[in-house]
């Protein structure tokens, strides 16, 4: 008999200890590290052929055997469509590639990939009995979790830097969340959430402090493989802040390979950061297994302004294992790339996505990516959440003026 | 043998004269009215069973027989997913309904329903040989057309009121369009575009001045019917500016009924406007067949700030035919409804969508919509394009402060 979910247990990403997945749990009780969901892949491979997916709705829940919710009734949904994989031929030619795909996460609810983590994370949080969730955020994650919490009937407490995109603040408030601003960075917000959690009845659902957000992010990887006709790209390029998306995509492909639903070699992973906040890049260049906190970090790509990520060791491990890279991009360069891509293909990417595109240009120039390689770049959210990335100062004409057209 | 598109000709919406659909054409040469695309529905009904759609990609092009592009190669795409139909049970209970669906257009490229018109309109514009397109806009349509023009390799000229949402200006510029601002309303922008068109080699693709945008909007109706399991709602509620979406949904259902792909009664259509710009409501209440220009129109729901629509006579005809309604909502009420929906269901709707929801509440209170009726409300775009709809002014805490949590 087939199961709806093949979730079997949780496993500590550092010490490897197993934990029961049926009740609410945060970090590993032994070593305080993130827990990863593990599935009974042998049973799944036996029970369910890949073709079973063919008739399912074109949404992230089509992969329910590889997600934690125990039934469809437990899913909190706002319409998590499979996001487009857009082939960018004009732009690819410009940078010297034959086959470049942008996985465009702007089609998600809340217009960023954070919706995936929130859809799966909030669903599972409710299923295991949580009612009041709290988290620090650079904006998009908080917006997504506040939105899904409201849809689920849960209460959300969000703390974000005062400089986080104001639209994400509006999203949290529109969803009825309790929102606080801090004159600092996400680490400051995290400490304040931790204190509130220690004092009250809130549950801390910060990045990697609960095990299921990553399972939602994983669906990016599942979709990419299916959208490429159940085949693998050569290179996956990911704008990296907390790094959960990168870890999730890697985890997805590893599970699909183990299942035998796809065959071939694990892609090389590229973690892209901003020059003003590049702890992973620094650690990678030094060959270290963990990153060091970056003081006074800053970048226009606010989503990757994460001075020290809890999952840094997992990201670095993936980069080393896959013979990948970590690369930093300046704000000036990423803003220029945003315009180049827009003019060539129309798509208005977020600054994090633009950073990833810029990194591809550099890696092609270096020869690290070959012309014939198949490259997938994650555009993690909609450009419209960052209107300040484009200078919109224009002259204003009086009605009836002739247009000074080109 | 089946055809990719069953487009047969264009027909004037006012004088009924037929026009050839194979070359570039704007308004009816005889009476200067909008042209509507007509399909060989009898042949389509004979050639293609509805079930032929089952294995197609879950995107608007799945309805290609009812769209104008002559082949898949002619389609300009940025990933036009079938947008979610979200059942809003908690909110429905609050307003006294059993079954309320929100068709959420924020999942489209450019995060508004305007992407549909642009995807199909730009595809067809390029197919019939246009290279330089010009249009006036309240923001979202211009953003969508600029974006798709870039994707298609066309050049776009956009004129918008200075007060149009700044994010839409950023979208146009990010896509490399030529953008001008006018110190006026969309009618002023329209006159300036018309002058530039008369003087140069631009083609005017303003609302209903070319025949194919409406075909893109029509896909909202096709999707709604399929997503309801090939059945019809009782009431369709649409925030109405230019009205093309409403006309398109009606046209979709009329075509599906004629094809026999769905059976039942045409839904009642409700056109929702803002109190500060309600020409259709005024005309409807007077039983008139056309609307009168509204001077000094204003509303926070910028997308429906259209003082006089070229298709007003079509909208009014549909309202009369379907025993529908036209109703105006105050800015204060629609902003309040936006927050009620957000807190109940998480979804951050655009102010136009909020106006439509508010209208439903009123019509249920009046008894015009019965509790057991199946209602579909169009949320025409993402709330994140209008962050000013939510007051985001909050105190800023110092790092380390205790949160004054509730």
Boltz contact constraints between the chains, C-beta under 6 A:
constraints:
  - contact:
      token1: [A, 58]
      token2: [B, 58]
      max_distance: 6.0
  - contact:
      token1: [A, 79]
      token2: [B, 84]
      max_distance: 6.0
  - contact:
      token1: [A, 79]
      token2: [B, 86]
      max_distance: 6.0
  - contact:
      token1: [A, 79]
      token2: [B, 104]
      max_distance: 6.0
  - contact:
      token1: [A, 81]
      token2: [B, 81]
      max_distance: 6.0
  - contact:
      token1: [A, 81]
      token2: [B, 107]
      max_distance: 6.0
  - contact:
      token1: [A, 84]
      token2: [B, 79]
      max_distance: 6.0
  - contact:
      token1: [A, 86]
      token2: [B, 79]
      max_distance: 6.0
  - contact:
      token1: [A, 104]
      token2: [B, 79]
      max_distance: 6.0
  - contact:
      token1: [A, 107]
      token2: [B, 81]
      max_distance: 6.0
  - contact:
      token1: [A, 107]
      token2: [B, 107]
      max_distance: 6.0
  - contact:
      token1: [A, 111]
      token2: [B, 384]
      max_distance: 6.0
  - contact:
      token1: [A, 147]
      token2: [B, 346]
      max_distance: 6.0
  - contact:
      token1: [A, 150]
      token2: [B, 346]
      max_distance: 6.0
  - contact:
      token1: [A, 151]
      token2: [B, 345]
      max_distance: 6.0
  - contact:
      token1: [A, 151]
      token2: [B, 346]
      max_distance: 6.0
  - contact:
      token1: [A, 162]
      token2: [B, 396]
      max_distance: 6.0
  - contact:
      token1: [A, 166]
      token2: [B, 387]
      max_distance: 6.0
  - contact:
      token1: [A, 166]
      token2: [B, 392]
      max_distance: 6.0
  - contact:
      token1: [A, 167]
      token2: [B, 384]
      max_distance: 6.0
  - contact:
      token1: [A, 167]
      token2: [B, 387]
      max_distance: 6.0
  - contact:
      token1: [A, 169]
      token2: [B, 392]
      max_distance: 6.0
  - contact:
      token1: [A, 170]
      token2: [B, 387]
      max_distance: 6.0
  - contact:
      token1: [A, 170]
      token2: [B, 390]
      max_distance: 6.0
  - contact:
      token1: [A, 170]
      token2: [B, 392]
      max_distance: 6.0
  - contact:
      token1: [A, 171]
      token2: [B, 348]
      max_distance: 6.0
  - contact:
      token1: [A, 173]
      token2: [B, 390]
      max_distance: 6.0
  - contact:
      token1: [A, 174]
      token2: [B, 342]
      max_distance: 6.0
  - contact:
      token1: [A, 174]
      token2: [B, 348]
      max_distance: 6.0
  - contact:
      token1: [A, 174]
      token2: [B, 390]
      max_distance: 6.0
  - contact:
      token1: [A, 175]
      token2: [B, 342]
      max_distance: 6.0
  - contact:
      token1: [A, 175]
      token2: [B, 346]
      max_distance: 6.0
  - contact:
      token1: [A, 176]
      token2: [B, 343]
      max_distance: 6.0
  - contact:
      token1: [A, 178]
      token2: [B, 406]
      max_distance: 6.0
  - contact:
      token1: [A, 180]
      token2: [B, 397]
      max_distance: 6.0
  - contact:
      token1: [A, 180]
      token2: [B, 403]
      max_distance: 6.0
  - contact:
      token1: [A, 181]
      token2: [B, 394]
      max_distance: 6.0
  - contact:
      token1: [A, 181]
      token2: [B, 396]
      max_distance: 6.0
  - contact:
      token1: [A, 182]
      token2: [B, 397]
      max_distance: 6.0
  - contact:
      token1: [A, 182]
      token2: [B, 399]
      max_distance: 6.0
  - contact:
      token1: [A, 183]
      token2: [B, 396]
      max_distance: 6.0
  - contact:
      token1: [A, 183]
      token2: [B, 398]
      max_distance: 6.0
  - contact:
      token1: [A, 184]
      token2: [B, 399]
      max_distance: 6.0
  - contact:
      token1: [A, 188]
      token2: [B, 399]
      max_distance: 6.0
  - contact:
      token1: [A, 192]
      token2: [B, 403]
      max_distance: 6.0
  - contact:
      token1: [A, 196]
      token2: [B, 403]
      max_distance: 6.0
  - contact:
      token1: [A, 196]
      token2: [B, 405]
      max_distance: 6.0
  - contact:
      token1: [A, 342]
      token2: [B, 174]
      max_distance: 6.0
  - contact:
      token1: [A, 342]
      token2: [B, 175]
      max_distance: 6.0
  - contact:
      token1: [A, 343]
      token2: [B, 176]
      max_distance: 6.0
  - contact:
      token1: [A, 345]
      token2: [B, 151]
      max_distance: 6.0
  - contact:
      token1: [A, 346]
      token2: [B, 147]
      max_distance: 6.0
  - contact:
      token1: [A, 346]
      token2: [B, 150]
      max_distance: 6.0
  - contact:
      token1: [A, 346]
      token2: [B, 151]
      max_distance: 6.0
  - contact:
      token1: [A, 346]
      token2: [B, 175]
      max_distance: 6.0
  - contact:
      token1: [A, 348]
      token2: [B, 171]
      max_distance: 6.0
  - contact:
      token1: [A, 348]
      token2: [B, 174]
      max_distance: 6.0
  - contact:
      token1: [A, 384]
      token2: [B, 111]
      max_distance: 6.0
  - contact:
      token1: [A, 384]
      token2: [B, 167]
      max_distance: 6.0
  - contact:
      token1: [A, 387]
      token2: [B, 166]
      max_distance: 6.0
  - contact:
      token1: [A, 387]
      token2: [B, 167]
      max_distance: 6.0
  - contact:
      token1: [A, 387]
      token2: [B, 170]
      max_distance: 6.0
  - contact:
      token1: [A, 390]
      token2: [B, 170]
      max_distance: 6.0
  - contact:
      token1: [A, 390]
      token2: [B, 173]
      max_distance: 6.0
  - contact:
      token1: [A, 390]
      token2: [B, 174]
      max_distance: 6.0
  - contact:
      token1: [A, 392]
      token2: [B, 166]
      max_distance: 6.0
  - contact:
      token1: [A, 392]
      token2: [B, 169]
      max_distance: 6.0
  - contact:
      token1: [A, 392]
      token2: [B, 170]
      max_distance: 6.0
  - contact:
      token1: [A, 394]
      token2: [B, 181]
      max_distance: 6.0
  - contact:
      token1: [A, 396]
      token2: [B, 162]
      max_distance: 6.0
  - contact:
      token1: [A, 396]
      token2: [B, 181]
      max_distance: 6.0
  - contact:
      token1: [A, 396]
      token2: [B, 183]
      max_distance: 6.0
  - contact:
      token1: [A, 397]
      token2: [B, 180]
      max_distance: 6.0
  - contact:
      token1: [A, 397]
      token2: [B, 182]
      max_distance: 6.0
  - contact:
      token1: [A, 398]
      token2: [B, 183]
      max_distance: 6.0
  - contact:
      token1: [A, 399]
      token2: [B, 182]
      max_distance: 6.0
  - contact:
      token1: [A, 399]
      token2: [B, 184]
      max_distance: 6.0
  - contact:
      token1: [A, 399]
      token2: [B, 188]
      max_distance: 6.0
  - contact:
      token1: [A, 403]
      token2: [B, 180]
      max_distance: 6.0
  - contact:
      token1: [A, 403]
      token2: [B, 192]
      max_distance: 6.0
  - contact:
      token1: [A, 403]
      token2: [B, 196]
      max_distance: 6.0
  - contact:
      token1: [A, 405]
      token2: [B, 196]
      max_distance: 6.0
  - contact:
      token1: [A, 406]
      token2: [B, 178]
      max_distance: 6.0
